[in-house]
Amino acid sequence: MLEAVLWDVDGTLAETERDGHLVAMNAAFEQLQLPWRWREERYGELLRVAGGYERLLHYMETEPLAPPSMDERQALARRVHLLKNRLYAERVTSGALPLRPGVRELFDDCASAGVRMAIVTTTSRGNVAALLGAHLGPRWQGRFDVVVCAEDAPQKKPDPQAYRMALEQLGLSGSAAVAIEDSRMGLQAASAVGIPVLVTRSIYFAQDPVAEALAVGPDLGTVTGWTPAADADPAAVRVGLAQIRKWHETHS
């Protein structure tokens, strides 16, 4: 029986990467008078490195204008990342990042049915609070039984640390939950601890190979374009809890 829905954040709850983190990162570069700007395509390539701080260090490995020593690079990466997170929070608070279609409705489905929810991400707690606070209000955390963020699980996806921690705190086996992710890295992380995964494809991971997913589709706001087909309710216009339960039962 499905007892919990576990949510990734970036790209899953909202298209935060292109419309949030990338914009904030370039603004941070500008404010710190650094000669770098990331284009959309280049940022998509850099997203293969999980974690904003780690992504900056990776970028500086081949950037001729980066500081020469690792200590200097780490200090600069921390400075840029902290400023980027502040600018990102300001952007989210302004209302620039809507939730993806169907997300809020599935939140409500789970609340009505008594299905527990968790946030399982390796982005920072501040970024999560900014996004969900803007959409759910200051008591957003009360909607979730467990919130696991980068500060709790420093090993980035595809490492399963964050999902393993969430299952431990929920007191559940992986088979009693479903994870909702947007990337292969997230799919691998959840699958490693036995959690079946729904993949709602996002802009930057639209072509990720995710054959092992429980179901794959464009977003939760539509029943078209899903594999396997969404067919729990012929009258449904979105992927709701009933459909997710059906997919989960088939997997079990």
C-alpha positions as CSV (number, residue, x, y, z in Angstrom):
1,M,0.0,0.0,0.0
2,L,1.2,3.5,-0.8
3,E,1.9,5.3,2.4
4,A,4.1,8.3,1.4
5,V,5.0,10.5,-1.6
6,L,8.5,11.8,-1.6
7,W,9.2,15.0,-3.5
8,D,12.4,16.2,-5.2
9,V,12.5,20.0,-5.5
10,D,14.6,21.6,-8.3
11,G,12.9,20.8,-11.6
12,T,10.2,18.8,-9.9
13,L,8.2,21.2,-7.8
14,A,9.1,24.1,-10.1
15,E,11.3,24.9,-13.0
16,T,13.8,26.4,-10.6
17,E,17.0,25.8,-12.6
18,R,16.6,27.9,-15.7
19,D,14.2,30.5,-14.2
20,G,15.7,30.7,-10.8
21,H,19.2,29.4,-10.1
22,L,20.7,30.3,-13.4
23,V,19.4,33.9,-13.3
24,A,20.6,34.2,-9.7
25,M,24.0,32.8,-10.5
26,N,24.6,35.2,-13.3
27,A,23.4,38.1,-11.1
28,A,25.9,36.9,-8.4
29,F,28.7,36.9,-10.9
30,E,27.8,40.4,-11.9
31,Q,27.6,41.8,-8.4
32,L,31.0,40.2,-7.5
33,Q,32.5,41.6,-10.7
34,L,33.5,38.2,-12.0
35,P,34.0,37.9,-15.7
36,W,31.7,34.9,-16.1
37,R,28.1,34.4,-17.4
38,W,26.5,31.1,-17.9
39,R,24.2,30.6,-21.0
40,E,21.2,28.3,-20.8
41,E,22.9,25.5,-22.8
42,R,26.1,25.7,-20.7
43,Y,24.2,25.6,-17.5
44,G,22.4,22.5,-18.7
45,E,25.8,20.8,-19.2
46,L,26.9,21.9,-15.7
47,L,23.8,20.4,-14.1
48,R,25.4,17.0,-14.6
49,V,27.3,18.0,-11.5
50,A,24.9,18.0,-8.5
51,G,25.1,20.9,-6.1
52,G,25.6,24.6,-6.7
53,Y,28.9,24.8,-4.8
54,E,30.2,21.6,-6.3
55,R,29.2,22.9,-9.8
56,L,31.2,26.1,-9.3
57,L,34.3,24.2,-8.3
58,H,33.9,21.9,-11.3
59,Y,33.5,25.0,-13.6
60,M,36.6,26.6,-12.2
61,E,38.7,23.5,-13.0
62,T,38.8,24.5,-16.7
63,E,38.3,28.3,-16.3
64,P,41.6,30.2,-17.0
65,L,40.5,33.2,-14.9
66,A,39.8,31.1,-11.8
67,P,42.0,31.4,-8.7
68,P,45.1,29.2,-9.0
69,S,44.9,27.4,-5.7
70,M,42.1,25.0,-4.4
71,D,41.8,27.0,-1.2
72,E,41.1,30.2,-3.1
73,R,38.6,28.4,-5.4
74,Q,36.7,27.0,-2.5
75,A,36.5,30.3,-0.8
76,L,35.3,32.0,-3.9
77,A,32.8,29.2,-4.6
78,R,31.4,29.6,-1.1
79,R,31.1,33.4,-1.5
80,V,29.4,33.1,-4.9
81,H,27.1,30.4,-3.8
82,L,25.9,32.2,-0.7
83,L,25.1,35.3,-2.7
84,K,23.4,33.3,-5.4
85,N,21.2,31.6,-2.8
86,R,20.2,35.0,-1.4
87,L,19.4,36.4,-4.8
88,Y,17.5,33.2,-5.6
89,A,15.3,33.6,-2.5
90,E,14.5,37.2,-3.5
91,R,13.5,36.0,-6.9
92,V,11.2,33.3,-5.5
93,T,9.7,35.6,-3.0
94,S,8.8,38.0,-5.9
95,G,6.6,35.3,-7.4
96,A,8.8,34.6,-10.3
97,L,8.8,30.8,-9.9
98,P,5.3,29.1,-10.0
99,L,4.8,25.5,-9.0
100,R,4.7,23.1,-11.9
101,P,1.2,22.0,-13.0
102,G,-0.5,19.5,-10.8
103,V,1.9,19.8,-7.9
104,R,-0.3,21.8,-5.5
105,E,-3.3,19.6,-6.4
106,L,-1.3,16.4,-5.5
107,F,-0.3,18.0,-2.2
108,D,-4.0,18.4,-1.5
109,D,-4.8,14.9,-2.6
110,C,-2.2,13.5,-0.2
111,A,-3.5,15.6,2.7
112,S,-7.1,14.5,2.1
113,A,-6.2,10.9,1.9
114,G,-3.8,10.8,4.8
115,V,-0.8,9.9,2.6
116,R,2.3,11.3,4.2
117,M,4.7,13.5,2.3
118,A,8.4,14.3,2.4
119,I,10.8,16.6,0.8
120,V,14.0,14.8,-0.3
121,T,16.5,17.1,-2.0
122,T,20.1,18.0,-1.9
123,T,19.5,21.7,-2.4
124,S,19.8,23.9,0.6
125,R,17.1,24.3,3.3
126,G,17.0,28.0,2.6
127,N,16.2,27.5,-1.0
128,V,13.4,25.0,-0.1
129,A,12.0,27.4,2.5
130,A,12.0,30.2,0.0
131,L,10.1,28.3,-2.7
132,L,7.6,26.5,-0.5
133,G,7.1,29.5,1.8
134,A,6.2,31.6,-1.2
135,H,3.5,29.1,-2.3
136,L,2.3,27.5,1.0
137,G,2.9,30.2,3.5
138,P,5.2,30.4,6.5
139,R,3.9,27.1,8.0
140,W,4.8,25.2,4.8
141,Q,6.9,22.6,6.7
142,G,3.7,21.4,8.5
143,R,2.6,19.9,5.2
144,F,5.5,17.4,5.3
145,D,6.3,14.7,7.7
146,V,10.0,14.8,6.8
147,V,12.2,17.4,5.1
148,V,15.7,16.3,4.1
149,C,18.0,18.9,2.5
150,A,21.6,19.4,1.6
151,E,22.6,20.2,5.2
152,D,21.2,16.9,6.4
153,A,22.5,14.7,3.5
154,P,25.7,16.2,2.0
155,Q,26.2,13.3,-0.4
156,K,24.5,14.5,-3.6
157,K,22.2,12.5,-5.8
158,P,22.7,9.9,-7.4
159,D,24.0,8.9,-4.0
160,P,20.9,7.5,-2.1
161,Q,21.9,9.1,1.2
162,A,19.0,11.6,1.2
163,Y,16.4,9.0,0.4
164,R,17.8,6.5,2.9
165,M,17.5,9.2,5.6
166,A,13.9,10.0,4.6
167,L,12.8,6.4,4.8
168,E,14.5,6.0,8.2
169,Q,12.7,9.1,9.5
170,L,9.4,8.0,8.1
171,G,9.8,4.4,9.4
172,L,9.0,3.0,6.0
173,S,10.5,0.6,3.5
174,G,11.1,1.8,0.0
175,S,8.2,-0.2,-1.5
176,A,5.7,1.7,0.7
177,A,6.6,5.0,-1.0
178,V,6.8,6.7,-4.4
179,A,9.4,9.4,-5.3
180,I,8.7,12.1,-7.8
181,E,11.8,13.2,-9.6
182,D,12.8,14.9,-12.9
183,S,16.2,13.5,-13.7
184,R,18.1,10.3,-14.0
185,M,20.3,11.2,-11.0
186,G,17.2,11.4,-8.8
187,L,15.8,8.2,-10.3
188,Q,19.0,6.4,-9.4
189,A,19.1,7.8,-5.9
190,A,15.6,6.7,-5.0
191,S,15.8,3.4,-6.8
192,A,19.0,2.4,-4.9
193,V,16.9,2.2,-1.7
194,G,13.9,0.4,-3.4
195,I,11.6,3.4,-4.0
196,P,9.7,3.4,-7.3
197,V,9.9,6.7,-9.1
198,L,7.6,8.9,-11.2
199,V,9.6,11.1,-13.5
200,T,8.0,14.4,-14.5
201,R,10.4,15.6,-17.2
202,S,11.8,19.1,-16.8
203,I,13.5,21.5,-19.2
204,Y,17.1,20.5,-18.6
205,F,16.5,16.7,-18.2
206,A,13.9,16.2,-21.0
207,Q,16.0,13.6,-22.7
208,D,17.4,11.7,-19.7
209,P,17.2,7.9,-20.1
210,V,14.8,6.8,-17.3
211,A,13.6,3.4,-18.5
212,E,13.5,2.1,-14.9
213,A,10.9,4.6,-13.8
214,L,7.5,3.6,-12.6
215,A,6.0,6.1,-15.0
216,V,7.3,8.9,-17.1
217,G,5.4,12.0,-18.3
218,P,5.5,15.7,-19.1
219,D,4.0,16.9,-15.8
220,L,1.4,16.1,-13.2
221,G,-1.1,18.6,-14.6
222,T,-2.0,16.4,-17.6
223,V,-2.9,12.7,-18.2
224,T,-1.6,12.7,-21.7
225,G,1.9,11.8,-22.7
226,W,2.5,9.3,-19.9
227,T,4.2,5.9,-20.1
228,P,2.5,3.7,-19.0
229,A,-0.7,5.5,-19.9
230,A,-2.6,7.3,-17.1
231,D,-6.0,5.5,-17.0
232,A,-7.2,5.2,-13.4
233,D,-10.0,7.7,-14.1
234,P,-11.2,8.3,-17.6
235,A,-12.6,11.7,-16.6
236,A,-9.3,12.8,-15.0
237,V,-7.5,15.8,-16.5
238,R,-4.4,15.5,-14.2
239,V,-2.3,12.8,-12.6
240,G,-3.8,12.5,-9.1
241,L,-3.3,10.2,-6.2
242,A,-5.6,7.6,-7.6
243,Q,-3.4,7.2,-10.7
244,I,-0.2,7.1,-8.7
245,R,-1.7,4.4,-6.5
246,K,-2.6,2.4,-9.5
247,W,0.9,2.6,-10.9
248,H,2.3,1.7,-7.5
249,E,0.1,-1.3,-7.2
250,T,1.2,-2.5,-10.6
251,H,4.8,-2.1,-9.5
252,S,4.3,-4.0,-6.3
